[in-house]
Every structure is written in structure tokens, then in C-alpha cells.
Amino acid sequence: MHAIVISRPGGPEVLEWREVPDPRPARDEVVIEVTAAGVNRADLLQRQGLYSPPPGASELPGLECSGVVVEVGEGVSKFTAGEEVCALLTGGGYAEKVAVPWEQVLHAPSGIPLVNAAALPEAACTVWSKVFMIGRLRRGETLLVHGGTSGIGTMAIQMAKALGSYVVATAGTPEKVARCLELGADEAINYREEDFATKVKADVILDIIGAKYLRQNIEVLKTGGRLVVIGLQGGTRGEIDLGALLAKRGSLHATALRGRPVAEKGAIVRGVGENIWPLVSAGAVCPVIHEIVPMAEAARAHRILESGEHIGKVLLAR
């Protein structure tokens, strides 16, 4: 088969379409013939040599895909060859085929093309695990989403709104602010023009920025609020006022998805299948696709993501 290989740490030009060995399913794994793969910021970091795969994971980039099951390993009973699926991966999605534990695989939801389903696993699982499992967002509470037009942001707005929350999003241009509102956000704030900390109070904050927003995020929290940090675009080191957090009885969670054990990922995937897939099939939640790029042109897809001008997901399709 062919796959995108990171020839060396560096810019998008180091991504090369090469022939590599076909994957074989281990016990409890399925092999998926990939239709499309999602492009995520973690892939950019891995390409730069800043985010190595967990031990034992594929060295190929790609944390989500859609496609068709072509082979099942021993111990797999839930999936059979020929079924359309999408999957949360630990790596290997930028390829013609990928092997993945069956627990991280979902039957493709009805109502959307199989290609578009590649935009769902990473974002939906991230939002479900961070906002609802860890953040414990409940109906009627307020969610603040930073980066509202990112792949995760567009999914968080829709999921939280569909499940009964008040949603506020931040974005960096008038166009992106308008898009957040179109997706269902009750309010959207242009962070380049306004200080979001003076505009909103939230029960849960989903933050991709990190250190740069730490003080403002704590200021925004309501009593008992939960701040969930999933990205560090604004730096890794910041000063925290524990007194302010203590006074609000607030909590700070910093968490990642990729390195979790299969059993934990499986529980998240099941939660998404039970709670979010019906919303996708009903049209209440829909992946936002910025552009679909041929897989062999992965370098171009990375440049699009690095530009920061995209809204929603960038996909690689075979």
C-alpha cells in the first residue's frame, strides 16, 4: 500500500507519499481500507518532531479515518468485512489501509457521505470526553469554547447546543464570529477586539490556548466551574491564582486523548456512538468541512491548517 511518511522533522515538504507494508490485524483489531482521513493539529506537531506517537503506535500520521472494513482479527465479532466505518486512531490514518482496535471503531453514521465521516471521530471523541465526561456539562449550563471555528470548536458548539446548553464561542475574525453563530452559538466574541473575560461567565470552558488564557479563564468561571485545557497554542507555562480558583470552588483539568489506553478510548467511543451518532443522523450535528485534499497532497493540507484561515476540518481523501 501507499502512505504518507514523515521523512524527517520539518515543514510540510517532509511529507512523502511512499510504498509501505500493508497492515495486518492483531487480535481484537480490524483493518480499514481508508476512504478519507482527518488532518489535526497533532499531526502538524508530529511532523515537526514535537509530538511522538505513543510506544507501539504507528509512526505514520493520522488520528482518524473513515472507510470500509476489509479484514478482521481474532476476537472481533462486532464488525465484518464490507461494513462502512470511521475510527479513532493512535496513528496511521494517512494511508490506504490502517489497523485499529475494534473498540475504537464506529459504524459510519447515516445521513452524511462516508468521506465526511472522517471529520467526526477525533473531534466528537475529544468533545464528548473533555466537555461531557470530564467537564460534566449539563443541560442549561454555559459552555465557553475557544477557537470556535476549529474542527473541535465547530463540533463542540453543535454538540453542546443539541444537548441543551448555552454556548459562547471565541473567534478571531468577523467571518468566523458569524460562522459560530450560524452553527448555533448563542454568543460569539471576536477575541481580537474584545476581552472575552468581561463578556461571559461559564460553567465549563474548553480551551485550546493554554497559558496565555489561564488568568482570564479563571476569571470567567462561575462558582463550581470547570476549566478543561486541551491545547497549548498560547504557551505551556503560566501563573495561576489558586486563591481565585479556590474562592470559586473551581477545577482545572489538563488532558489529552491520544495516549489513553484502548479500554478508555473504547468507553469514549461507545459514549459518542450512543449519544452523538443519533444527533448526526438527525442532522442536529454535522461535520464542518473546509476542504478535501487528495491524500498524496498532504503537504498542502498541512499548509492550510497552519494558515489558521480554515473553518472546520481539512480532510485527506484517496
C-alpha positions as CSV (number, residue, x, y, z in Angstrom):
1,M,0.0,0.0,0.0
2,H,1.0,3.7,-0.1
3,A,1.0,6.1,2.9
4,I,2.3,9.5,3.8
5,V,5.6,9.1,5.6
6,I,7.4,11.8,7.6
7,S,10.8,11.6,6.1
8,R,12.4,13.8,8.8
9,P,11.2,16.5,11.2
10,G,10.4,19.7,9.4
11,G,7.9,21.6,7.3
12,P,5.1,20.3,5.2
13,E,7.6,19.4,2.4
14,V,8.9,16.4,4.5
15,L,5.6,14.6,3.9
16,E,6.1,11.9,1.2
17,W,3.7,9.5,-0.5
18,R,5.6,6.2,-0.3
19,E,5.0,2.5,-0.6
20,V,5.0,0.8,2.8
21,P,4.0,-2.7,4.1
22,D,0.3,-3.5,4.4
23,P,-1.0,-3.7,8.0
24,R,-2.2,-7.0,9.3
25,P,-4.8,-7.2,12.1
26,A,-3.6,-8.3,15.5
27,R,-6.0,-9.9,17.9
28,D,-9.0,-7.6,18.6
29,E,-8.1,-5.4,15.6
30,V,-9.7,-4.6,12.2
31,V,-8.1,-3.4,9.1
32,I,-9.9,-0.5,7.4
33,E,-9.4,0.5,3.7
34,V,-9.2,4.2,4.2
35,T,-11.7,6.5,2.3
36,A,-10.6,9.7,4.0
37,A,-8.5,10.8,7.0
38,G,-8.8,13.9,9.1
39,V,-6.0,16.4,9.5
40,N,-5.4,17.6,13.0
41,R,-3.0,20.0,14.7
42,A,-1.4,17.0,16.5
43,D,-0.3,15.8,13.0
44,L,1.5,19.1,12.4
45,L,3.3,18.7,15.8
46,Q,4.3,15.1,15.0
47,R,5.6,16.2,11.6
48,Q,7.8,18.9,13.3
49,G,9.2,16.3,15.7
50,L,7.3,17.8,18.7
51,Y,4.7,15.0,19.4
52,S,5.9,11.5,19.1
53,P,3.4,8.6,18.8
54,P,2.9,6.5,22.0
55,P,5.0,3.4,22.3
56,G,3.8,0.7,19.9
57,A,1.7,3.0,17.8
58,S,2.2,3.5,14.0
59,E,4.8,6.1,13.1
60,L,2.5,7.3,10.3
61,P,0.4,10.4,11.0
62,G,-3.3,10.4,11.1
63,L,-5.6,10.2,14.2
64,E,-8.9,9.5,12.5
65,C,-10.3,8.0,9.3
66,S,-13.4,6.7,7.6
67,G,-13.5,3.7,5.2
68,V,-14.5,0.1,4.8
69,V,-13.5,-2.9,6.9
70,V,-11.5,-5.3,4.8
71,E,-10.1,-7.7,7.4
72,V,-10.9,-8.7,11.0
73,G,-8.6,-10.2,13.6
74,E,-9.2,-12.9,16.0
75,G,-11.6,-12.0,18.7
76,V,-13.6,-9.4,16.7
77,S,-17.3,-10.1,16.5
78,K,-18.8,-6.6,16.2
79,F,-17.5,-5.8,12.7
80,T,-17.4,-7.7,9.5
81,A,-15.7,-7.2,6.1
82,G,-17.6,-4.7,3.9
83,E,-19.0,-2.5,6.6
84,E,-18.6,1.2,6.4
85,V,-17.0,2.7,9.5
86,C,-15.0,5.5,11.0
87,A,-12.3,5.2,13.6
88,L,-10.4,7.0,16.3
89,L,-6.7,6.1,15.7
90,T,-3.5,6.4,17.6
91,G,-1.7,6.9,14.2
92,G,-1.6,5.6,10.7
93,G,-4.6,7.3,9.1
94,Y,-2.7,8.9,6.2
95,A,-2.6,5.7,4.4
96,E,-4.5,3.4,2.1
97,K,-5.1,1.0,5.0
98,V,-4.9,1.1,8.7
99,A,-5.2,-1.4,11.6
100,V,-7.1,-0.3,14.7
101,P,-8.5,-1.9,17.8
102,W,-12.2,-2.7,17.2
103,E,-13.2,-0.8,20.3
104,Q,-12.1,2.5,18.6
105,V,-14.3,1.9,15.6
106,L,-17.8,3.1,15.0
107,H,-20.2,2.2,12.2
108,A,-20.4,5.2,10.0
109,P,-23.5,7.3,10.9
110,S,-26.3,7.6,8.4
111,G,-27.1,10.9,6.7
112,I,-23.6,12.0,5.7
113,P,-21.2,10.8,3.0
114,L,-18.5,8.3,4.1
115,V,-15.8,10.8,3.2
116,N,-17.2,13.4,5.5
117,A,-17.4,10.9,8.4
118,A,-13.6,11.1,8.6
119,A,-14.1,14.5,10.2
120,L,-16.0,13.1,13.2
121,P,-14.0,10.7,15.4
122,E,-11.3,12.9,16.8
123,A,-13.4,16.0,17.3
124,A,-16.5,14.1,18.6
125,C,-14.5,12.0,21.0
126,T,-12.5,14.9,22.2
127,V,-15.6,17.0,22.9
128,W,-17.5,14.1,24.5
129,S,-14.6,13.1,26.7
130,K,-13.5,16.6,27.7
131,V,-16.7,18.6,27.8
132,F,-19.2,16.0,29.0
133,M,-17.2,13.2,30.7
134,I,-14.6,15.4,32.4
135,G,-16.3,18.8,32.3
136,R,-19.7,17.3,33.3
137,L,-21.6,19.9,31.2
138,R,-25.3,19.7,32.0
139,R,-28.4,20.9,30.2
140,G,-28.9,24.6,30.9
141,E,-25.3,25.3,31.8
142,T,-23.0,27.6,29.8
143,L,-20.1,26.4,27.8
144,L,-17.3,28.7,26.5
145,V,-15.5,27.3,23.5
146,H,-12.2,28.9,22.5
147,G,-11.4,28.5,18.8
148,G,-15.0,28.2,17.8
149,T,-14.3,27.6,14.1
150,S,-11.6,24.9,14.6
151,G,-12.6,21.3,13.9
152,I,-13.1,20.7,17.6
153,G,-14.8,24.1,18.1
154,T,-17.4,23.6,15.4
155,M,-18.2,20.2,16.9
156,A,-18.3,21.5,20.5
157,I,-20.8,24.3,19.5
158,Q,-23.1,21.9,17.8
159,M,-22.9,19.1,20.4
160,A,-23.4,21.3,23.4
161,K,-26.3,23.2,21.8
162,A,-28.0,20.0,20.7
163,L,-27.7,18.7,24.3
164,G,-29.3,21.7,25.8
165,S,-26.5,24.1,26.9
166,Y,-26.0,27.8,26.3
167,V,-22.9,28.2,24.1
168,V,-20.4,31.1,23.8
169,A,-17.6,30.9,21.3
170,T,-14.5,33.0,20.6
171,A,-13.0,33.5,17.2
172,G,-10.6,35.9,15.5
173,T,-12.4,37.5,12.5
174,P,-15.9,38.8,11.8
175,E,-16.4,35.9,9.3
176,K,-15.5,33.3,11.9
177,V,-17.7,35.0,14.6
178,A,-20.6,34.9,12.1
179,R,-19.9,31.2,11.4
180,C,-20.0,30.3,15.1
181,L,-23.5,31.9,15.3
182,E,-24.6,30.0,12.3
183,L,-23.5,26.8,13.9
184,G,-25.7,27.5,16.9
185,A,-23.6,29.5,19.3
186,D,-25.8,31.8,21.4
187,E,-23.0,34.4,21.5
188,A,-19.7,34.8,19.7
189,I,-16.8,37.1,20.7
190,N,-14.1,38.4,18.5
191,Y,-11.1,38.0,20.8
192,R,-9.0,40.5,18.8
193,E,-11.5,43.3,19.5
194,E,-13.0,42.4,22.9
195,D,-11.8,40.9,26.2
196,F,-13.9,37.7,26.5
197,A,-13.3,37.7,30.3
198,T,-15.5,40.8,30.6
199,K,-18.3,39.4,28.4
200,V,-19.2,36.0,29.7
201,K,-19.4,33.7,32.8
202,A,-19.2,30.0,32.1
203,D,-19.8,26.7,33.9
204,V,-17.3,24.8,31.6
205,I,-14.5,26.2,29.4
206,L,-13.0,24.2,26.5
207,D,-9.6,25.8,26.0
208,I,-7.1,25.2,23.2
209,I,-4.8,28.1,24.1
210,G,-3.3,27.2,27.5
211,A,-1.0,29.6,29.4
212,K,-2.0,32.8,27.6
213,Y,-5.6,32.5,28.6
214,L,-5.2,31.0,32.1
215,R,-5.9,34.1,34.1
216,Q,-8.9,35.2,32.0
217,N,-10.3,31.7,32.0
218,I,-10.3,31.5,35.8
219,E,-11.9,34.9,35.9
220,V,-14.7,33.7,33.6
221,L,-15.5,30.6,35.7
222,K,-18.8,30.5,37.6
223,T,-18.9,29.0,41.1
224,G,-18.1,25.3,40.7
225,G,-16.9,25.9,37.2
226,R,-14.6,23.5,35.3
227,L,-11.7,24.6,33.0
228,V,-10.6,21.9,30.6
229,V,-7.4,22.6,28.8
230,I,-6.7,20.5,25.6
231,G,-4.2,22.7,23.7
232,L,-1.2,24.8,24.3
233,Q,-1.2,27.2,21.3
234,G,-0.7,30.1,23.8
235,G,2.2,28.5,25.7
236,T,2.8,25.8,28.3
237,R,3.8,27.9,31.4
238,G,1.5,30.3,33.2
239,E,0.9,31.7,36.7
240,I,-2.3,30.6,38.4
241,D,-4.0,32.4,41.2
242,L,-5.0,29.5,43.4
243,G,-6.9,31.8,45.6
244,A,-9.2,32.8,42.8
245,L,-9.8,29.2,41.8
246,L,-10.4,28.2,45.4
247,A,-12.9,31.0,46.0
248,K,-14.9,29.8,43.1
249,R,-14.6,26.1,44.1
250,G,-13.4,25.7,40.5
251,S,-11.4,22.9,38.9
252,L,-8.7,22.8,36.3
253,H,-8.2,19.8,34.1
254,A,-5.4,19.3,31.5
255,T,-5.9,16.2,29.4
256,A,-5.1,14.6,26.1
257,L,-6.8,11.7,24.2
258,R,-4.1,10.1,22.0
259,G,-2.1,8.3,24.7
260,R,-5.0,6.8,26.6
261,P,-5.3,3.0,26.9
262,V,-7.6,1.2,24.4
263,A,-10.2,0.5,27.1
264,E,-10.5,4.2,27.9
265,K,-10.8,5.2,24.3
266,G,-13.3,2.4,23.8
267,A,-15.5,3.8,26.6
268,I,-15.3,7.3,24.9
269,V,-16.2,5.8,21.5
270,R,-19.2,4.0,22.9
271,G,-20.4,7.2,24.5
272,V,-20.1,9.0,21.2
273,G,-22.0,6.2,19.4
274,E,-24.8,6.2,21.9
275,N,-25.2,9.9,22.5
276,I,-23.9,11.8,19.4
277,W,-24.4,9.5,16.4
278,P,-28.3,9.8,16.7
279,L,-27.8,13.6,16.6
280,V,-25.6,13.3,13.5
281,S,-28.1,11.0,11.8
282,A,-30.9,13.5,12.6
283,G,-28.9,16.4,11.2
284,A,-28.5,18.2,14.5
285,V,-24.7,17.7,14.5
286,C,-22.8,17.8,11.2
287,P,-19.1,17.9,10.5
288,V,-18.0,21.2,9.0
289,I,-15.6,20.5,6.1
290,H,-13.3,23.3,5.0
291,E,-11.6,21.4,2.1
292,I,-11.0,17.9,0.9
293,V,-7.4,17.4,-0.4
294,P,-6.0,14.3,-2.2
295,M,-4.1,12.2,0.3
296,A,-0.9,12.4,-1.7
297,E,-1.0,16.2,-1.3
298,A,-0.9,16.0,2.5
299,A,1.7,18.8,2.5
300,R,-0.9,21.2,1.0
301,A,-3.4,20.2,3.7
302,H,-0.9,20.9,6.4
303,R,-0.3,24.4,5.0
304,I,-4.0,25.1,5.0
305,L,-4.2,24.1,8.7
306,E,-1.1,26.1,9.6
307,S,-2.5,29.3,7.9
308,G,-5.3,29.4,10.5
309,E,-7.7,30.6,7.9
310,H,-9.8,27.4,7.7
311,I,-13.2,26.9,9.2
312,G,-13.9,23.3,10.3
313,K,-12.0,20.3,9.2
314,V,-9.5,19.6,6.4
315,L,-9.6,16.1,5.1
316,L,-7.4,13.9,3.0
317,A,-9.2,11.6,0.6
318,R,-7.9,8.8,-1.6
